[in-house]
Amino acid sequence: MAVEQWRITEVCEVSGPDEDAWLITYEPVDGDAGARFVSYVPKEAIEVRAAEYGLASVDEALEVILYAPLLAPAHAAGELDMPVPALVDVETARAQVTEQLATCKEKYGRVVTATAAAGAGRAAKTKAADPLQVIRDQTRIDPIRTATIRMEMDRYRLAHAAESENGGGR
C-alpha cells in the first residue's frame, strides 16, 4: 500500500563546525511503519528556496522543503520534470513549484505534523506541540539576502541564455 500521508514527528538541530542543519523525521500515517525516514535540511535551504521561488515566508519555504523527499522518486523516475529555478524567471519558478506541490498532494502524498494528524480539536496544544515550530522560531528570511541570491540566479540564467544563443560559446 502506498503511503498517502506522512507525519512530521520530530525536528532536531544539528550544529557543528562544518554543519548547521535540521533533521526532520517523517513517519507514515497510513502505510508501512518501517517506511519512516529522516530528511537532512541545511538551515540555509529555507532562504535559498525563498529566493528560488519568490517566497516571502518561512512557512512557504518549509512547504517546498517538506515535500521535496516525496517528489524525489517521481523526479528520478521521470514522472515529473525536475524544477530548475536558476534557469527561469522567479514567476515561472513559483508557478512550477506550486504545480509540483499540488501534484504531490494529489498523487504521491501529503505532509502533516504529528499534532495535526492527531486531530484539530486541541488547537492551542497543536500550535505549541508542532515539531516544526522550532524551525519557525529560529528562522528569519532576510529580504536583502534572498534578493542577492535571486540576482545571482538571474545573472546565471541570462549568461546561460546568452551562451545558448551563441552556440555554446563557440
C-alpha positions in Angstrom: 0.0 0.0 0.0 1.4 3.4 -1.0 1.9 5.9 1.8 -0.7 8.7 1.3 0.1 10.8 4.3 3.4 11.5 6.2 3.5 12.8 9.7 6.4 15.1 10.8 7.1 13.8 14.3 10.4 15.3 15.3 12.8 18.1 14.3 16.4 18.0 15.6 19.0 20.6 15.2 22.5 19.6 14.1 25.2 22.1 14.7 28.9 21.9 14.5 32.0 23.5 12.9 31.1 22.1 9.5 27.3 21.8 9.6 24.2 23.7 10.6 21.1 21.8 9.7 17.7 20.3 10.7 16.9 16.6 10.8 13.2 16.2 10.1 11.6 12.9 10.9 8.7 11.6 8.7 6.6 8.7 9.7 3.8 7.1 7.6 0.3 7.7 8.8 -1.3 5.1 6.6 1.4 2.8 5.4 4.3 0.6 6.4 5.7 1.7 9.8 9.2 0.7 8.5 9.0 3.4 5.9 10.0 6.0 8.4 12.8 8.3 7.2 14.7 11.4 8.2 15.4 14.3 5.9 18.6 16.4 6.3 17.9 20.1 5.6 20.7 22.7 5.8 19.4 25.7 7.6 20.3 28.0 4.6 17.9 26.0 2.4 14.9 27.9 3.7 16.3 31.2 2.5 17.5 29.7 -0.8 14.1 28.2 -1.5 12.6 31.6 -0.8 14.9 33.2 -3.3 14.5 30.5 -5.9 10.7 30.6 -5.9 9.9 34.2 -4.8 8.5 33.1 -1.4 8.0 35.5 1.4 7.5 33.4 4.5 9.3 30.6 6.4 6.1 28.5 6.1 6.0 28.8 2.3 9.7 27.8 2.0 9.1 25.0 4.6 6.3 23.5 2.5 8.6 23.3 -0.5 11.3 21.7 1.6 8.9 19.2 3.3 7.6 17.9 0.1 10.9 17.5 -1.6 11.5 13.9 -0.3 8.1 12.9 -1.6 8.7 14.4 -5.0 12.3 13.0 -5.4 11.2 9.5 -6.6 8.9 11.0 -9.2 11.7 13.3 -10.4 14.1 10.3 -10.5 11.6 8.2 -12.5 11.0 11.0 -15.0 7.3 11.2 -14.0 7.8 14.9 -13.1 10.3 17.3 -14.5 12.9 18.4 -12.1 12.4 22.1 -11.3 15.4 24.3 -12.3 14.6 27.7 -10.8 18.0 29.1 -11.8 17.1 28.7 -15.5 13.7 30.5 -15.3 12.4 33.8 -14.0 11.0 33.8 -10.5 7.3 33.9 -11.5 7.8 30.8 -13.7 9.8 29.1 -10.9 7.0 29.8 -8.4 4.3 28.5 -10.8 6.4 25.4 -11.4 6.8 24.6 -7.7 3.2 25.4 -6.9 2.1 22.9 -9.6 4.6 20.3 -8.3 3.3 20.6 -4.8 -0.3 20.2 -6.0 0.6 17.1 -8.0 2.5 15.7 -5.0 -0.5 16.2 -2.7 -2.8 14.5 -5.3 -0.6 11.6 -6.4 2.3 11.0 -4.0 1.3 12.0 -0.5 0.7 14.8 2.0 2.8 16.0 4.9 1.2 16.8 8.2 2.6 17.5 11.7 2.2 14.9 14.4 -0.3 17.1 16.2 -2.3 17.9 13.1 -2.6 14.2 12.3 -3.9 13.6 15.9 -6.8 16.0 15.3 -7.5 19.7 15.3 -9.7 19.5 18.4 -6.8 20.7 20.6 -5.9 23.8 18.6 -4.0 25.5 21.4 -1.9 22.4 22.2 -1.4 21.7 18.5 0.3 25.1 17.9 2.5 24.6 21.0 3.4 21.0 20.1 4.1 21.4 16.4 7.5 19.9 15.8 8.2 22.5 13.0 7.8 25.4 15.4 11.5 25.2 16.4 12.3 26.0 12.8 9.8 28.8 12.6 11.2 30.3 15.9 14.8 30.2 14.8 14.5 31.2 11.1 14.1 34.6 9.5 14.1 35.3 5.8 16.3 38.2 5.1 14.8 40.0 2.0 18.2 41.6 1.1 20.0 38.2 1.2 17.2 36.5 -0.8 17.2 39.3 -3.4 21.0 38.9 -3.7 20.6 35.1 -4.2 17.9 35.7 -6.8 20.0 38.3 -8.5 22.9 35.8 -8.8 20.4 33.2 -10.2 19.1 35.7 -12.7 22.7 36.5 -13.7 23.4 32.8 -14.2 20.1 32.4 -16.2 21.0 35.3 -18.5 24.5 34.1 -19.0 23.3 30.6 -19.8 20.7 32.0 -22.3 23.4 34.2 -24.0 25.7 31.2 -24.2 23.0 29.1 -25.7 22.2 31.8 -28.3 25.9 31.9 -29.2 26.1 28.2 -29.8 27.7 27.3 -26.5 30.4 30.0 -26.7 32.0 28.8 -29.9 
